Structures are given as C-alpha cells and as structure tokens.
Amino acid sequence: MIRNVVVGVVREGVSPEQVEEALDALRQFRMDGELVGIVAGQDLGLREGNASYCLTVDFPDAAAYRTYDLDEEHNRIRRELFAPISTSIQRIQFELPD
C-alpha cells in the first residue's frame, strides 16, 4: 500500500473558503467513476509555523499512484485550484507496513 501525503502553504490573502473549495474538489475527485478517497483538511492553527493544508490518499500500489498522478482532471485541479493559491506544495509517497 502506498500513501501519498501533500502539504501546502497558501499565499497571503487567500481565504479559508478558497482553500476549502480546492480541497473539496479533491475530496469529490473520481477516477473510473469511483471516489478516490482523499482525506483533506486545513490547519487548525494549534502550532505556530504549520502548513496551511494537507491531504492524504492511499493506493494499492505504485502503478495506481502513477495513474492518479497523471490523471487529466487531477492535474487540472492542481493547476487551476491549488497552484494559484499556494506558495509551496510538498509531496511524499511512502510504503505502508503490512
């Protein structure tokens, strides 16, 4: 199982509503008619210096992750909703233990 984690920092002046719109687009994202199962949320502000938002999604294997990563609609959401509001976006994919 591969877990994909994305952590982003938003630009100054971006509203929580704008962030929520982008996150919700991913929560509703479907591939082959099925919800991908993305869990996403905004930082609660419990610690100074945190990122602004995070999302995680699990895939059965690396090939499934690559299909997601190359998906046209997924990349449209990244390009049109996340890139304009973010100053940085970091990603990591790692293997979950059995």
N, C-alpha and C positions, 0 to 999 in steps of 0.2 A: 504494500500500500504506500502510495506517495502522497505526502501532504504538501500543498502549496500554501505559502503564507506571504501576504503582501501587506506592507506597512507604508503609509503615506503621510506626508506633511502638506497641509494646504497653504496656499498663498494668503497673505494678509488681506483682510476684507472679504474673504469667502465666507458665506453664511452657513450655519449648520444645515439649513434647508437645502442648499446646493449640494453639500456633501451627501446628505441623505438621499437626494434624487439619484446621484451617481451610484451609491451603494445599493439602492433599491433596484436599479436597472440590472445589477449583477445578481441580486437575490432572485429576480424573476427570470434570469437567463436560462434558456433551454437549448439543449443540443439533441437533435433527433427526437424532438417533441418531449423530452424529459427534462425536468428541473435538474440543474447541475448540483444543487445542494450547497451553495455558497453561504457561509455564515459570516456576517459582516456587521461592523458597528463603529461608532465614533468614540473617541477617547472620553472618559468620564472626568478628566481633569483632576484625578486624585494625586498626581505627582507632577511636579514641575519638569518641563522638558520632554514630555511624552510626545509621541507622534499624534497625528490627528485622527487617523482611521486605520482599521486593519480588516483583513478578510482572510478566511481560510477555506480551503476546499480539498477534499481527498479524492484520489483517483486510484483505481485498482493497480495501475502500472504506469511506467514511463510513457508508453505509447499513447495511453488515454490522456495523460497530461499534454503531450505534444499536439494531439488532436484539438484539445481545448485551446492551447496557446495559439494555434494557427487559425482558429475559427474566425470567419469574417465578421460576424456580429459581435463576438467578444472583443475583437480588435477595434471595431467601430466604437464600442462603449469606452474602451481605454483611450482611444484617440479623441473622441468628442466630449466625453464627460469627465474623465479623470485628468488627462494631460492639461487642460486649461485651468484647472483649479489647484493643481499640485506643484509644489516646489521640488519635491523629491518623492520617489517611489522606489522602495527596496523590495526585492523578492527573494525567496529561498524555497527550494524544493528539497525535501528530505524523506528518507525511507522510515516508515513507522515500524517498530518492532512487532513481530508476530504475536 
